Amino acid sequence: MPGSKPVRQEKLVIIISVFIAGLCSIIYELLISTTSSYFLGDSIKQFSLTIGLYMAAMGVGSYFSRLIQRKLLEKFIVVEIFLGLLGGLSVPLLYFGYAYTNFYLFFMFFLIIAIGLLIGLEIPLLTRIMEKYYSLKFNISNILSLDYFGALIATLIFPFFLLPFLGIFKSSLFFGIINMVIGFLVLWCFRDKVSKLKRHFFKVACSCVTILFIILIFTANFLMKNWSSRIYEDRIIFAKQTNYQKIILTKNKKDIRLFLNGNLQFSSIDEYRYHEPLVHIPLAIAPHKAKVLVFGGGDGLVLRELLKYPSIREIDLVDIDPEIIKMAKNNSYLKKMNLNSFKDQRVKVYSKDAFLFIRNSESIYDIIIIDLPDPNNISIARLYSKEFYAVLQSKLASTGILVTQATSPFFANKSFWCIYNTINSLSFKSVYPYHVYVPSFGDWGFVMASKIKVDYKKINISVPTRYLGNDMIAGLFQFEKDINIQKTELNTMDNPKVLKYYLEGWRHWD
């Protein structure tokens, strides 16, 4: 009977299956594109490729679902098993492909297309199974509304729950198990409609895949440690997936290295060669330095150099990721490196987006230091834009000075000069590019801009340094022929040219 208890159970199970299908389809898409963004950079490209291929594969799967004429429930269970297997193993396979092979792109494209095909098969099968319970009008509306609502829930739980609490590796396994649970649920509810032999086979298959995923979840830390050791040559002493990035700290003898999303941020052996020019050149030339703003620098190493100046009364440090600050405050290795700089009463820390912070700030600063990661994705590239620099200019005192790290003038030459040209397009009185050799990075560049005319030849550094000396400063402002100034387009928020230049420059060396 239409209103009988078995029929109500069947309808409920199908409804749950549709909801989970929409949920998992977006989750797997987000997991693959996020993992690829970590390993390959250029998040816009990775998300665009994933979405495009995924949707196309879903279309192909939906088209070929018409070839399935009989035993729809059995076919749905088979699809669910394969979807759970591939979806659950998607991130582990991507980690394997990146750490142990040179075929990461093959793994990425295979997973996107295969999972997309299975999702494309899943929804039409569920729609046809539900024909028994609803008219076409209500059937289509029910399927689409539940699928879309599942997708909405996925987009909410991914950034706020899965990424910070489970990480991408365990999240893929977790949702693989969810797919298996749906397989078990359909088998239980429709047990009378599946032959005994096939029912037994499906139970064994679902059980084996579920057990595999549970084992992988419990051994995830061990596996991640081994795979990470292939990517990071040295011993990992700290690893954490935050809302914003993957933080890795490694140690090899006396060398401590920080990686964010796989990109080296510093080596303790030579980091002072980077931080001293970034801080002391603008500080030595600034007529006033009572109030300083630092963007990035959550490791505390810029603070260490700034705190050498007793004339500084206040330092505002803005880093979007509070976990970086927490690590710099509590990790014994970092505390030793930054001389416990966060304990200084002059330092105020803000865990905010740099653009939002400066746009809403009413403070005026004597010095602004930008120690942000390289512009290797769209969200960072906007912090190298003309619009961002224009806002910073308005927050500088009348004698204020701004300085930013500007990537490598050798490895990413056009990216470096794009940053210089973008800043130089504003109404600063003096704009100077300079560079320094840091063994861990190679030739590295900076751009300094001031609201007053300054002469770098008159720089006199009066605080203690390990590397920087007054007799060598003039040489930092000289550029050899092969890396000298280039014409580039300006970097704007609407047209992030610096991202294009950066990726083109590093592609050759990678």
C-alpha positions as CSV (number, residue, x, y, z in Angstrom):
1,M,0.0,0.0,0.0
2,P,1.3,3.6,-0.8
3,G,1.1,4.7,2.8
4,S,2.5,1.5,4.4
5,K,5.5,1.5,6.7
6,P,7.9,-0.3,4.2
7,V,7.0,2.2,1.5
8,R,7.6,5.1,3.9
9,Q,11.0,3.6,4.8
10,E,11.9,3.2,1.1
11,K,11.0,6.8,0.4
12,L,13.0,8.1,3.4
13,V,16.1,6.1,2.4
14,I,15.9,7.4,-1.2
15,I,15.5,11.0,0.1
16,I,18.5,10.6,2.3
17,S,20.5,9.1,-0.6
18,V,19.6,12.1,-2.8
19,F,20.7,14.6,0.0
20,I,24.0,12.7,0.6
21,A,24.6,12.6,-3.2
22,G,24.5,16.4,-3.4
23,L,26.6,16.7,-0.3
24,C,29.3,14.3,-1.4
25,S,29.5,15.7,-4.9
26,I,30.5,19.1,-3.7
27,I,32.8,17.8,-0.9
28,Y,34.8,15.7,-3.3
29,E,35.1,18.6,-5.7
30,L,36.3,20.9,-2.9
31,L,38.8,18.3,-1.6
32,I,40.4,17.7,-5.0
33,S,40.7,21.4,-5.9
34,T,42.0,22.4,-2.5
35,T,44.6,19.7,-2.5
36,S,45.7,20.7,-6.0
37,S,45.9,24.3,-4.9
38,Y,48.2,23.3,-2.0
39,F,50.5,21.3,-4.3
40,L,50.4,23.3,-7.6
41,G,49.4,26.8,-6.4
42,D,47.1,29.1,-8.5
43,S,43.9,28.3,-6.7
44,I,41.8,29.9,-9.4
45,K,43.1,27.6,-12.1
46,Q,42.8,24.5,-9.9
47,F,39.2,25.3,-8.9
48,S,38.2,26.2,-12.4
49,L,39.7,23.0,-13.9
50,T,38.1,20.9,-11.2
51,I,34.6,22.5,-11.6
52,G,34.7,22.5,-15.4
53,L,35.9,18.8,-15.8
54,Y,33.6,17.7,-12.9
55,M,30.5,19.2,-14.4
56,A,31.3,17.9,-17.9
57,A,31.9,14.4,-16.5
58,M,28.6,14.6,-14.6
59,G,26.9,15.5,-17.9
60,V,28.5,12.5,-19.6
61,G,27.5,10.2,-16.7
62,S,23.9,11.5,-16.8
63,Y,23.8,10.9,-20.6
64,F,25.0,7.3,-20.4
65,S,22.6,6.5,-17.5
66,R,20.0,5.9,-20.2
67,L,21.8,2.7,-21.1
68,I,20.9,1.2,-17.7
69,Q,17.5,-0.3,-18.2
70,R,17.1,-3.0,-15.5
71,K,17.9,-3.6,-11.9
72,L,18.3,0.1,-11.1
73,L,18.8,-0.5,-7.3
74,E,21.6,-2.9,-7.9
75,K,23.3,-0.5,-10.3
76,F,22.9,2.3,-7.8
77,I,24.6,0.3,-5.1
78,V,27.5,-0.5,-7.5
79,V,27.8,3.2,-8.3
80,E,27.7,4.0,-4.6
81,I,30.5,1.5,-3.8
82,F,32.8,2.8,-6.5
83,L,32.0,6.4,-5.7
84,G,32.8,5.9,-2.1
85,L,36.0,4.1,-2.9
86,L,37.3,6.7,-5.4
87,G,36.0,9.7,-3.4
88,G,37.4,8.4,-0.1
89,L,40.8,7.6,-1.6
90,S,40.9,10.8,-3.7
91,V,43.1,12.8,-1.3
92,P,45.4,9.9,-0.3
93,L,45.9,9.1,-4.0
94,L,46.7,12.8,-4.7
95,Y,49.2,12.8,-1.9
96,F,50.7,9.6,-3.3
97,G,50.9,11.0,-6.8
98,Y,52.7,14.1,-5.6
99,A,55.1,12.5,-3.2
100,Y,56.1,9.4,-5.1
101,T,55.5,10.0,-8.8
102,N,55.8,12.6,-11.5
103,F,52.2,12.0,-12.6
104,Y,50.2,14.2,-10.2
105,L,48.2,15.7,-13.0
106,F,47.2,12.2,-14.2
107,F,45.9,11.3,-10.8
108,M,44.0,14.7,-10.5
109,F,42.3,14.4,-13.9
110,F,41.5,10.8,-13.5
111,L,39.8,11.4,-10.1
112,I,37.9,14.4,-11.2
113,I,36.5,12.7,-14.3
114,A,35.8,9.3,-12.7
115,I,34.0,10.8,-9.6
116,G,32.1,13.2,-11.9
117,L,30.9,10.3,-14.1
118,L,29.7,8.3,-11.0
119,I,27.9,11.4,-9.6
120,G,26.4,11.9,-13.0
121,L,25.1,8.3,-13.0
122,E,23.9,8.5,-9.4
123,I,21.2,11.3,-9.7
124,P,19.4,9.9,-12.8
125,L,19.3,6.5,-11.2
126,L,17.8,7.9,-8.0
127,T,15.3,9.9,-10.0
128,R,14.1,6.8,-11.9
129,I,13.9,4.8,-8.7
130,M,11.7,7.5,-7.1
131,E,9.2,7.3,-10.0
132,K,7.5,4.6,-8.1
133,Y,6.6,7.0,-5.3
134,Y,6.0,10.4,-6.9
135,S,4.6,11.9,-10.1
136,L,7.1,13.3,-12.6
137,K,6.5,16.9,-11.5
138,F,7.1,16.2,-7.8
139,N,9.8,13.7,-8.5
140,I,12.0,16.2,-10.4
141,S,11.4,19.0,-7.9
142,N,12.2,16.7,-4.9
143,I,15.4,15.4,-6.4
144,L,16.8,18.8,-7.5
145,S,15.8,20.6,-4.2
146,L,17.4,17.9,-2.0
147,D,20.5,17.7,-4.2
148,Y,21.0,21.5,-4.1
149,F,20.4,21.6,-0.4
150,G,23.0,18.9,0.1
151,A,25.4,21.0,-1.9
152,L,24.7,24.0,0.3
153,I,25.4,22.1,3.5
154,A,28.7,20.9,1.9
155,T,29.9,24.4,1.2
156,L,29.1,25.4,4.8
157,I,30.7,22.4,6.6
158,F,33.8,22.3,4.4
159,P,35.5,25.5,5.5
160,F,34.1,25.7,9.0
161,F,34.3,22.1,10.2
162,L,36.0,19.7,7.9
163,L,39.1,21.7,7.0
164,P,40.0,22.9,10.5
165,F,39.0,19.8,12.5
166,L,39.6,16.8,10.2
167,G,41.9,18.2,7.4
168,I,41.6,17.2,3.8
169,F,43.1,13.8,4.2
170,K,40.7,12.5,6.8
171,S,37.7,14.4,5.3
172,S,37.9,12.4,2.1
173,L,38.0,9.1,4.0
174,F,35.1,10.2,6.2
175,F,32.9,10.9,3.3
176,G,34.0,7.7,1.6
177,I,32.5,5.9,4.7
178,I,29.3,8.0,4.4
179,N,28.9,6.7,0.8
180,M,29.4,3.2,2.1
181,V,26.8,3.8,4.8
182,I,24.3,4.8,2.1
183,G,25.1,1.6,0.3
184,F,24.4,-0.4,3.5
185,L,21.2,1.5,4.1
186,V,19.9,0.9,0.6
187,L,20.8,-2.8,0.9
188,W,18.9,-3.1,4.2
189,C,15.8,-1.2,3.0
190,F,15.5,-2.9,-0.4
191,R,16.8,-6.3,0.7
192,D,13.8,-8.1,-0.8
193,K,14.5,-6.6,-4.2
194,V,18.1,-7.8,-4.5
195,S,19.1,-11.5,-4.9
196,K,20.7,-13.2,-2.0
197,L,24.0,-13.8,-3.8
198,K,24.3,-10.2,-4.9
199,R,23.2,-8.9,-1.5
200,H,26.0,-10.9,0.1
201,F,28.5,-9.7,-2.4
202,F,27.5,-6.0,-1.9
203,K,27.7,-6.4,1.9
204,V,31.2,-7.8,1.6
205,A,32.3,-5.1,-0.8
206,C,30.9,-2.3,1.4
207,S,32.4,-3.8,4.5
208,C,35.9,-4.2,3.0
209,V,35.9,-0.6,1.7
210,T,34.6,0.7,5.1
211,I,37.2,-1.3,7.0
212,L,39.9,0.0,4.7
213,F,38.9,3.6,5.3
214,I,38.7,3.1,9.1
215,I,42.2,1.7,9.0
216,L,43.4,4.6,6.9
217,I,41.8,7.1,9.3
218,F,43.5,5.6,12.3
219,T,46.9,5.4,10.5
220,A,46.5,8.8,8.9
221,N,49.1,10.5,11.1
222,F,51.6,7.8,10.3
223,L,50.9,8.0,6.6
224,M,51.0,11.7,6.5
225,K,54.3,11.8,8.3
226,N,55.8,9.4,5.8
227,W,54.4,11.1,2.7
228,S,55.4,14.5,4.1
229,S,58.9,13.3,4.6
230,R,59.1,12.6,0.9
231,I,58.0,16.2,0.2
232,Y,59.9,17.9,3.1
233,E,63.4,16.4,3.1
234,D,63.9,17.1,6.8
235,R,62.2,15.7,9.9
236,I,58.8,17.3,10.6
237,I,58.5,18.7,14.1
238,F,55.2,20.5,13.7
239,A,52.3,20.0,11.3
240,K,48.9,21.6,11.3
241,Q,46.1,22.2,8.8
242,T,44.4,25.5,9.6
243,N,41.4,27.3,8.1
244,Y,43.9,29.0,5.7
245,Q,46.9,26.8,5.1
246,K,49.0,23.8,5.8
247,I,51.7,24.7,8.3
248,I,54.8,22.5,8.4
249,L,57.9,23.1,10.6
250,T,61.0,20.9,9.9
251,K,64.3,20.4,11.6
252,N,67.7,19.1,10.3
253,K,70.4,19.5,12.8
254,K,70.3,23.3,13.6
255,D,68.2,24.2,10.6
256,I,64.6,25.0,11.3
257,R,62.4,25.6,8.2
258,L,58.8,26.8,7.9
259,F,56.6,25.8,5.0
260,L,53.1,27.2,4.2
261,N,51.2,25.1,1.8
262,G,54.5,23.5,0.7
263,N,56.2,26.8,0.1
264,L,59.4,27.6,2.1
265,Q,59.0,30.7,4.2
266,F,62.4,30.7,5.9
267,S,65.4,28.7,7.0
268,S,66.9,29.5,10.4
269,I,70.4,29.3,8.9
270,D,70.0,32.4,6.7
271,E,66.6,34.0,7.5
272,Y,68.4,37.1,9.0
273,R,69.8,37.9,5.5
274,Y,66.1,38.4,4.4
275,H,64.7,40.1,7.5
276,E,67.5,42.6,8.1
277,P,67.2,44.3,4.7
278,L,63.4,44.2,4.9
279,V,63.4,46.0,8.3
280,H,66.6,48.0,8.8
281,I,66.8,49.8,5.4
282,P,63.5,51.6,5.8
283,L,63.9,52.0,9.5
284,A,67.4,53.6,9.2
285,I,66.1,56.1,6.7
286,A,62.8,57.0,8.3
287,P,62.7,60.3,10.1
288,H,60.0,59.0,12.5
289,K,59.3,55.5,13.6
290,A,57.1,55.6,16.6
291,K,54.2,53.5,15.1
292,V,54.8,50.5,12.9
293,L,52.4,48.3,11.0
294,V,53.5,44.8,9.9
295,F,51.5,42.6,7.5
296,G,52.3,38.9,7.7
297,G,55.4,38.2,9.8
298,G,53.5,35.9,12.1
299,D,56.7,34.0,12.9
300,G,57.9,37.0,14.9
301,L,61.2,37.4,13.0
302,V,60.3,40.9,11.7
303,L,59.3,41.8,15.3
304,R,62.7,40.6,16.5
305,E,64.4,43.2,14.3
306,L,61.9,46.0,15.0
307,L,62.3,45.6,18.7
308,K,65.9,46.7,18.4
309,Y,64.7,50.3,18.1
310,P,63.8,51.9,21.4
311,S,62.1,54.8,19.6
312,I,59.3,52.5,18.4
313,R,56.4,52.9,20.8
314,E,53.8,50.7,19.1
315,I,53.8,47.8,16.6
316,D,50.6,46.4,15.1
317,L,51.1,43.0,13.5
318,V,48.3,41.6,11.2
319,D,48.4,38.0,10.2
320,I,45.2,36.3,9.0
321,D,46.1,32.9,10.6
322,P,46.0,32.8,14.4
323,E,47.7,29.4,14.4
324,I,50.9,30.9,13.0
325,I,50.9,33.4,15.9
326,K,50.1,30.6,18.4
327,M,53.0,28.5,17.1
328,A,55.4,31.5,17.2
329,K,54.5,32.2,20.7
330,N,54.6,28.6,22.0
331,N,57.0,26.6,19.9
332,S,60.4,26.5,21.6
333,Y,62.4,26.6,18.4
334,L,60.5,29.7,17.1
335,K,60.6,31.4,20.5
336,K,64.3,31.1,20.5
337,M,64.6,32.5,17.0
338,N,62.2,35.4,17.5
339,L,63.6,36.1,21.0
340,N,60.1,35.8,22.4
341,S,59.2,39.0,20.6
342,F,55.4,38.6,21.1
343,K,55.9,39.2,24.9
344,D,57.0,42.8,24.3
345,Q,54.3,45.2,25.5
346,R,54.6,47.3,22.4
347,V,53.3,44.5,20.2
348,K,49.6,44.2,19.4
349,V,48.4,41.2,17.3
350,Y,45.4,41.2,15.0
351,S,44.2,38.0,13.3
352,K,42.5,39.6,10.3
353,D,42.7,39.9,6.6
354,A,45.2,42.6,5.7
355,F,42.9,44.4,3.2
356,L,40.0,44.5,5.6
357,F,42.2,45.6,8.5
358,I,43.8,48.6,6.7
359,R,40.5,49.7,5.1
360,N,38.8,49.9,8.5
361,S,41.8,51.2,10.4
362,E,41.8,54.8,11.6
363,S,45.5,54.7,12.6
364,I,48.3,56.5,10.9
365,Y,51.7,54.8,10.7
366,D,55.2,55.9,10.3
367,I,56.4,52.6,8.8
368,I,54.4,49.9,7.0
369,I,56.2,46.6,6.5
370,I,54.7,43.9,4.2
371,D,56.0,40.4,4.8
372,L,53.3,38.4,3.1
373,P,53.7,35.2,1.2
374,D,54.5,35.3,-2.5
375,P,51.5,36.2,-4.9
376,N,51.0,32.6,-6.0
377,N,47.2,32.7,-5.7
378,I,44.4,35.2,-6.3
379,S,43.8,36.0,-2.6
380,I,47.4,36.9,-2.0
381,A,47.8,38.7,-5.4
382,R,45.2,41.3,-4.4
383,L,47.6,42.3,-1.5
384,Y,50.1,43.3,-4.2
385,S,47.6,45.4,-6.1
386,K,47.5,49.1,-6.8
387,E,44.3,49.4,-4.8
388,F,45.9,47.9,-1.7
389,Y,49.0,50.1,-2.0
390,A,46.8,53.2,-2.5
391,V,45.0,52.4,0.8
392,L,48.3,51.9,2.6
393,Q,49.6,55.2,1.2
394,S,46.6,57.0,2.7
395,K,47.4,55.4,6.1
396,L,51.1,56.6,6.1
397,A,52.2,59.7,8.0
398,S,53.4,62.6,6.0
399,T,57.0,61.3,6.3
400,G,56.0,57.7,6.2
401,I,57.8,54.8,4.5
402,L,56.4,51.5,3.1
403,V,58.4,48.4,2.2
404,T,57.3,45.1,0.8
405,Q,59.0,41.8,0.0
406,A,58.6,41.5,-3.8
407,T,59.6,37.9,-4.8
408,S,62.8,37.1,-6.7
409,P,64.1,39.5,-9.4
410,F,65.9,36.5,-10.9
411,F,63.5,33.6,-10.7
412,A,60.3,35.7,-11.1
413,N,61.7,38.8,-12.8
414,K,58.5,40.2,-14.3
415,S,56.6,39.6,-11.0
416,F,59.2,41.6,-9.2
417,W,59.1,44.5,-11.6
418,C,55.4,44.4,-11.7
419,I,55.3,45.1,-8.0
420,Y,57.8,47.9,-8.4
421,N,55.9,49.4,-11.3
422,T,52.6,49.2,-9.5
423,I,53.9,51.0,-6.4
424,N,55.7,53.5,-8.6
425,S,52.4,54.4,-10.4
426,L,51.2,56.0,-7.2
427,S,52.2,59.5,-5.9
428,F,55.2,58.4,-3.7
429,K,58.1,60.8,-3.8
430,S,60.7,58.0,-3.8
431,V,60.4,54.4,-4.9
432,Y,63.4,52.2,-4.7
433,P,63.8,48.5,-5.6
434,Y,66.6,46.6,-3.9
435,H,67.7,43.0,-3.5
436,V,69.8,40.6,-1.5
437,Y,71.2,37.1,-1.8
438,V,69.6,34.6,0.6
439,P,71.1,31.1,0.1
440,S,67.8,29.3,0.8
441,F,65.9,31.4,-1.7
442,G,68.5,32.8,-4.1
443,D,68.3,36.4,-5.2
444,W,65.4,38.1,-3.4
445,G,63.9,41.5,-3.8
446,F,62.2,44.3,-2.0
447,V,60.5,47.6,-2.9
448,M,60.6,50.7,-0.7
449,A,58.4,53.7,-1.2
450,S,58.2,56.9,0.9
451,K,56.1,60.1,1.0
452,I,59.3,62.2,1.2
453,K,62.4,62.3,-0.9
454,V,65.0,59.9,0.6
455,D,68.5,59.0,-0.5
456,Y,69.5,55.4,0.1
457,K,73.2,56.4,-0.1
458,K,72.7,58.2,3.2
459,I,71.4,55.1,5.1
460,N,73.1,54.6,8.4
461,I,72.2,51.5,10.4
462,S,72.9,52.0,14.1
463,V,71.4,48.8,15.6
464,P,73.3,45.5,15.8
465,T,73.0,43.2,12.8
466,R,74.5,39.8,11.7
467,Y,74.7,40.5,8.0
468,L,73.8,44.0,6.9
469,G,76.5,46.6,7.0
470,N,76.5,50.3,5.9
471,D,79.4,49.7,3.5
472,M,77.3,47.2,1.5
473,I,73.9,49.0,1.3
474,A,74.5,50.9,-1.9
475,G,75.2,47.6,-3.7
476,L,71.8,46.3,-2.8
477,F,70.2,48.9,-4.9
478,Q,72.2,48.0,-8.0
479,F,70.7,45.5,-10.5
480,E,72.7,43.5,-13.1
481,K,71.8,43.6,-16.8
482,D,69.9,40.3,-16.9
483,I,67.5,41.3,-14.0
484,N,67.3,45.0,-14.6
485,I,64.0,47.0,-14.8
486,Q,61.3,45.8,-17.1
487,K,58.1,47.3,-18.4
488,T,55.1,45.4,-17.1
489,E,51.4,45.9,-16.7
490,L,50.2,47.1,-13.4
491,N,48.7,44.7,-10.9
492,T,45.1,45.5,-10.0
493,M,42.4,43.7,-8.1
494,D,40.4,43.4,-11.3
495,N,43.4,42.2,-13.4
496,P,46.0,40.4,-11.1
497,K,48.9,40.5,-13.5
498,V,51.4,39.8,-10.8
499,L,49.9,36.3,-10.4
500,K,50.4,35.6,-14.1
501,Y,54.0,36.9,-14.1
502,Y,54.8,35.0,-10.9
503,L,53.5,31.6,-12.2
504,E,55.2,32.1,-15.5
505,G,58.5,32.9,-13.9
506,W,58.6,30.0,-11.4
507,R,57.2,27.5,-13.9
508,H,60.6,27.3,-15.6
509,W,62.5,26.7,-12.4
510,D,59.9,24.3,-10.9
